[in-house]
Amino acid sequence: MRLLYRERHQLPVSGSESFIGKPAEAVFDFKTEGEVWFEGERWKAVSLVPVNRGDQLRVIGRRGLILEVESWDQQA
């Protein structure tokens, strides 16, 4: 019974859902579209607010090969 409960309540370990809430870092300044480092790889990213090079970001979604990010300081 405990094993079943634990498996049903674990966070996703694969797929887009596993990206949510993880940190990324801006490669350069961008206003709405740019690139970030995420888990050792360079990804295209979009943000609703301007981002500066080196900003720490949080992944809030994914559309295909594009990450949706927000400032790490913003509420999740």
PyMOL commands that set and color helices and strands:
alter all, ss='L'
color gray80, all
select helices_A, chain A and resi 2-8+16-19
alter helices_A, ss='H'
color red, helices_A
select strands_A, chain A and resi 23-26+33-38+41-47+56-63+66-71
alter strands_A, ss='S'
color yellow, strands_A
deselect
rebuild
show_as cartoon
